[in-house]
Amino acid sequence: MPKRLALICFLSLVMLMSVLGNLLVMVAVCKDRQLRKIKTNYFIVSLAFADLLVSVLVMPFGAIELVHQHWIYGETFCLVRTSLDVLLTTASILHLCCIALDRYYAICCQPLVYRNKMTPMRVTLMIGGCWVIPTFISFLPIMQGWNSIGIDHLIEERRHNGSSNSTSCVFMVNKPYALTCSLVAFYIPLVLMVLAYQRIYITARAHALQISMLQRAVGATSESADHQRNHRMRTETKAAKTLCIIMGCFCLCWAPFFVTNVVDPFIGYTVPEQLWTACLWLGYINSMLNPILYAFLNKSFRRAFLIILCCGRKRYRRPSIMATGTTCTATQINGSTHVLNTGKINLDKSNLPILHISVHHALSSLMSCANITHQLITH
């Protein structure tokens, strides 16, 4: 009885935190005009909606079955619930991949024309793809029974518990479905996310190094140079930690399930049911963590949350970080590098005053770009 009570409390806490966190993210973007100006936030809202549906349409039925140890809603609804499970969790993972690609495109590839390239139509198509693609590995194959071809007898054996008259909502997959589903829902997005965040971190380091070179060109004092070096190290460390937390939580939550999902059909479906359940709920927990990782860690979102929770108090309001005057362009970065190179070559006394002003201007521009880059990483 104490174990059952603890299980009920744990499952209820996961579902409640997931519902409240994702609802708060959606309300924050709907009410805050500054948050709506940032295209990445449309992916975050769609992600929050997918995670909210997971916590409302999927988790409760799984929790009821887990607590009562049998399925009471019939075979047809078992198929519907399983299809929703695959659809919504896959949609959530694909949204994480799109967020990583959006940040990569904004920071690494085309900083000059990001706003023109990432048009509302393209954002809509990407979000639509996050919802349409999972249907081809959820409702279509599951309702048609493609996932159970060749293993129907095993499913029937597990569906009807021999020790009692109770039935279970069993979802078993054959080898082709296990490989296809796992590739689309996890392994391909994982590879894209790793590559994107690796390039983002390299770009952030490059910006920090350019700032350091420009500061040396200005001729900073030893004390201020040490302070700047320490600040750069703290910035790089924070960016690295943020990216590691994002990827670490994603892999920790979903890797056990998808590794088990691929391995189980090749070892005769001998994975214990308790391990399956633990891996599945670990994946569900990712829906609770996503609002924390992609919204609560961001200052703009935190301020919007405080405005909502504190009934719109004005002291929490602040202009957007992407306001006019802080736009980062490739011209600034390339121009800063050009000034630095010119400073290395033409250091005669007549050019020093002009060079000093140019380097100061380039330094301020590049620092603005680096700050925005770091905020995009943590967005």
C-alpha positions in Angstrom: 0.0 0.0 0.0 2.7 2.6 0.8 4.4 1.8 -2.6 1.1 2.2 -4.4 0.5 5.6 -2.7 4.0 6.8 -3.5 3.5 5.7 -7.1 0.2 7.6 -7.3 1.8 10.7 -5.8 4.8 10.6 -8.2 2.7 10.1 -11.3 0.3 12.8 -10.2 3.2 15.2 -9.6 4.7 14.6 -13.1 1.3 15.1 -14.8 0.5 18.2 -12.8 3.9 19.9 -13.3 3.8 19.0 -17.0 0.3 20.6 -17.5 1.0 23.7 -15.5 4.5 24.3 -17.0 3.4 23.9 -20.6 0.2 26.0 -20.1 2.3 28.8 -18.6 4.6 28.8 -21.6 1.7 29.0 -24.1 -0.1 31.8 -22.1 3.2 33.7 -21.8 3.8 33.8 -25.5 0.1 34.7 -26.2 0.2 37.6 -23.8 3.7 39.0 -24.4 4.1 40.8 -27.7 7.9 40.8 -27.4 8.0 37.0 -27.1 5.8 36.7 -30.2 8.3 38.7 -32.3 10.9 35.9 -31.9 10.3 33.1 -34.4 11.9 30.4 -32.2 9.1 30.9 -29.7 6.5 29.6 -32.2 8.3 26.3 -32.1 8.4 26.5 -28.3 4.6 27.1 -28.2 3.9 24.2 -30.5 6.3 22.1 -28.4 4.4 23.1 -25.3 1.1 22.2 -26.9 2.4 18.7 -27.9 3.7 18.2 -24.3 0.4 19.4 -22.9 -1.5 16.8 -25.0 0.9 14.1 -23.8 0.2 15.0 -20.2 -3.6 15.2 -20.7 -4.4 12.5 -23.3 -1.6 9.9 -22.8 -0.2 10.0 -19.2 -3.5 9.7 -17.3 -4.5 6.4 -19.0 -1.0 5.0 -18.6 -1.0 6.0 -14.9 -4.5 4.3 -14.3 -3.3 1.1 -16.0 0.0 1.2 -14.0 -1.8 1.7 -10.7 -4.6 -0.8 -11.3 -2.4 -3.3 -13.2 -5.1 -3.8 -15.9 -6.7 -2.0 -18.8 -10.4 -1.2 -18.5 -11.1 0.8 -21.6 -11.3 -1.9 -24.3 -9.2 -2.9 -27.2 -10.2 -0.2 -29.7 -9.4 2.6 -27.3 -6.1 0.9 -26.5 -5.1 1.3 -30.1 -6.2 4.9 -30.1 -4.3 5.7 -26.9 -1.2 3.9 -28.2 -1.4 5.9 -31.5 -1.7 9.1 -29.6 1.2 8.2 -27.5 3.5 7.6 -30.5 2.1 10.7 -32.4 2.5 13.2 -29.6 5.8 12.0 -28.2 7.3 11.9 -31.7 5.9 15.4 -32.4 7.6 16.6 -29.2 10.9 15.2 -30.2 10.7 16.7 -33.7 9.9 20.1 -32.3 13.2 19.9 -30.2 15.0 19.1 -33.5 13.4 22.1 -35.2 14.4 24.4 -32.4 18.0 23.2 -32.7 18.0 23.8 -36.4 16.4 27.2 -36.1 19.1 28.3 -33.6 21.8 26.9 -35.9 20.4 28.8 -38.9 20.1 32.0 -36.9 23.6 31.9 -35.4 25.8 29.9 -37.7 24.6 30.1 -41.3 23.0 33.3 -42.4 22.9 35.9 -39.7 22.3 38.7 -42.2 19.2 37.2 -43.8 17.8 35.1 -41.1 14.6 37.1 -40.8 14.1 37.0 -44.5 14.8 33.3 -44.8 12.9 32.1 -41.8 9.6 33.5 -43.0 6.2 32.8 -41.3 5.4 30.4 -44.1 8.6 28.3 -43.5 8.0 28.3 -39.8 4.5 27.1 -40.4 5.7 24.4 -42.8 8.3 23.2 -40.2 5.7 23.1 -37.4 3.2 21.4 -39.7 5.9 18.7 -40.5 6.4 18.1 -36.8 2.7 17.1 -36.6 2.2 15.4 -40.0 5.3 13.2 -40.1 4.5 11.3 -36.8 1.1 10.2 -38.2 3.0 7.9 -40.7 4.5 6.0 -37.7 1.5 6.2 -35.4 -2.1 6.1 -36.4 -1.5 4.7 -40.0 0.6 1.6 -39.1 -0.9 1.0 -35.6 -4.6 1.1 -36.7 -3.7 -1.1 -39.7 -1.9 -3.5 -37.5 1.4 -3.3 -39.4 3.4 -3.1 -36.2 2.1 -6.5 -35.1 2.6 -8.6 -38.3 4.3 -11.8 -37.3 3.9 -11.4 -33.6 0.1 -11.5 -33.1 0.3 -14.6 -31.0 2.7 -13.0 -28.5 0.5 -9.9 -28.2 -2.5 -12.1 -27.4 -0.6 -14.0 -24.8 0.5 -10.8 -23.0 -2.9 -9.1 -23.4 -4.7 -11.7 -21.4 -3.0 -12.3 -18.1 -3.0 -16.0 -17.3 -3.0 -15.6 -13.5 -6.2 -13.4 -13.6 -9.1 -12.4 -15.9 -7.6 -8.9 -16.4 -6.4 -7.6 -19.7 -3.6 -5.2 -20.6 -3.0 -2.6 -23.2 -0.1 -4.3 -24.9 2.0 -2.5 -27.6 4.6 -4.7 -29.2 6.4 -4.1 -32.5 8.1 -6.2 -35.1 11.6 -5.6 -36.3 10.8 -3.4 -39.3 8.5 -1.1 -37.4 10.9 -0.9 -34.4 13.8 0.2 -36.7 11.7 2.6 -38.8 9.9 4.2 -35.8 13.1 4.6 -33.8 15.0 6.2 -36.7 12.3 8.7 -37.5 11.3 9.5 -33.9 14.7 9.6 -32.2 18.0 8.7 -33.9 17.7 11.1 -36.9 16.6 14.0 -34.7 19.3 13.2 -32.2 22.1 13.3 -34.9 20.7 16.6 -36.3 20.6 18.1 -32.8 24.1 17.1 -31.9 25.5 18.5 -35.1 23.5 21.8 -34.8 24.5 22.4 -31.1 28.1 21.6 -31.8 28.3 24.2 -34.6 26.5 26.7 -32.3 29.0 26.3 -29.6 31.9 26.6 -32.0 30.4 29.8 -33.4 29.9 31.2 -29.9 33.5 30.5 -29.0 34.7 32.2 -32.3 32.7 35.3 -31.3 34.3 35.3 -27.9 37.8 34.9 -29.4 37.2 37.8 -31.8 36.2 40.0 -28.8 39.3 39.1 -27.0 41.5 40.0 -30.1 39.8 43.3 -30.5 40.2 44.1 -26.8 43.9 43.4 -27.1 44.1 45.7 -30.2 42.5 48.5 -28.1 45.3 48.1 -25.6 43.5 47.2 -22.4 45.3 47.3 -19.1 46.5 44.1 -17.5 43.8 44.2 -14.8 41.0 44.8 -17.3 42.4 42.2 -19.6 42.3 39.6 -16.8 38.7 40.6 -16.1 37.7 40.3 -19.8 39.4 36.9 -20.1 37.6 35.7 -17.0 34.3 37.0 -18.3 34.9 35.3 -21.7 35.6 32.0 -19.9 32.5 32.3 -17.8 30.4 33.0 -20.9 31.8 30.0 -22.8 31.3 27.8 -19.7 27.7 28.9 -19.3 27.0 28.4 -23.0 28.6 24.9 -22.9 26.6 24.0 -19.7 23.4 25.2 -21.3 23.9 23.1 -24.4 25.0 20.1 -22.3 21.9 20.3 -20.1 19.6 20.4 -23.1 21.2 17.4 -24.9 21.8 15.6 -21.6 18.2 15.7 -20.5 17.0 14.8 -24.0 19.3 11.7 -24.2 18.7 10.7 -20.6 14.9 10.8 -21.0 14.5 9.1 -24.4 17.7 7.1 -25.1 16.7 4.2 -22.7 13.3 3.7 -24.3 14.5 3.8 -27.9 17.5 1.6 -27.3 15.2 -0.9 -25.6 12.6 -0.5 -28.4 15.2 -1.5 -31.0 16.9 -4.3 -29.0 13.8 -6.1 -27.7 12.5 -7.6 -31.0 16.0 -9.0 -31.7 16.3 -10.8 -28.3 12.9 -12.5 -28.4 10.9 -9.9 -26.6 12.5 -10.8 -23.2 12.8 -7.2 -21.8 11.0 -7.2 -18.4 7.7 -5.3 -18.3 8.9 -3.2 -15.4 11.9 -2.0 -17.4 9.6 -1.1 -20.3 7.4 0.9 -18.0 10.3 2.7 -16.4 11.8 3.7 -19.8 8.4 4.9 -21.0 7.7 7.1 -18.1 11.2 8.5 -18.2 10.4 9.6 -21.7 7.1 11.2 -20.5 9.1 13.1 -17.9 10.8 14.9 -20.8 7.4 16.6 -21.5 7.7 18.0 -17.9 11.3 19.1 -18.4 10.9 20.9 -21.8 9.2 24.0 -20.3 12.1 24.3 -17.8 14.8 23.8 -20.4 13.4 25.9 -23.2 11.5 28.6 -21.3 12.2 28.9 -17.6 15.9 29.2 -18.2 15.3 32.2 -20.5 15.2 35.7 -18.9 12.5 37.0 -21.2 10.2 34.0 -20.5 10.8 34.3 -16.7 9.9 38.0 -16.8 6.7 37.1 -18.7 5.9 34.4 -16.1 6.3 36.9 -13.3 4.0 39.3 -15.1 1.3 36.6 -15.4 1.7 35.2 -11.9 2.0 38.6 -10.3 -1.1 40.0 -12.1 0.9 42.2 -14.6 3.0 44.2 -12.2 4.9 46.9 -14.2 8.2 46.4 -12.4 8.8 43.1 -14.1 8.4 44.6 -17.6 11.5 45.3 -19.7 12.2 45.9 -23.4 12.9 43.0 -25.6 16.5 41.8 -26.1 15.9 41.9 -29.8 14.9 45.6 -29.8 16.0 48.0 -32.4 19.6 49.0 -32.2 20.9 45.5 -31.1 20.7 43.8 -34.5 23.6 41.5 -35.2 24.7 41.3 -38.8 27.4 39.6 -40.7 28.6 43.0 -41.8 29.4 43.9 -38.2 31.3 40.7 -37.6 33.2 40.8 -40.9 33.9 44.5 -40.5 35.2 44.0 -37.0 37.6 41.4 -38.3 38.7 43.7 -41.1 39.4 46.5 -38.6 41.5 44.1 -36.6 43.5 43.0 -39.6 44.0 46.6 -40.7 45.2 47.4 -37.2 47.8 44.7 -37.5 49.1 46.0 -40.8 48.9 49.9 -40.7 50.1 50.9 -37.2 51.9 54.1 -38.2 51.3 57.1 -35.8 49.1 59.1 -38.2 46.6 56.3 -38.3 46.5 55.5 -34.6 43.6 57.9 -33.6 41.4 56.7 -36.4 42.3 53.1 -35.8 41.6 53.4 -32.1 38.1 54.8 -32.8 37.4 52.1 -35.4 38.5 49.3 -33.1 36.3 50.7 -30.3 33.3 50.8 -32.7 34.0 47.2 -33.9 34.4 46.0 -30.4 31.1 47.4 -29.2 29.4 45.9 -32.3 30.9 42.5 -31.9 30.1 42.5 -28.1 26.5 43.2 -29.0 26.5 40.3 -31.5 28.1 37.9 -29.0 25.6 38.8 -26.3 22.7 38.1 -28.6 24.3 34.9 -29.8 24.6 33.7 -26.2 21.0 34.7 -25.5 19.9 32.7 -28.6 21.7 29.7 -27.3 19.9 29.9 -23.9 16.6 30.8 -25.5 
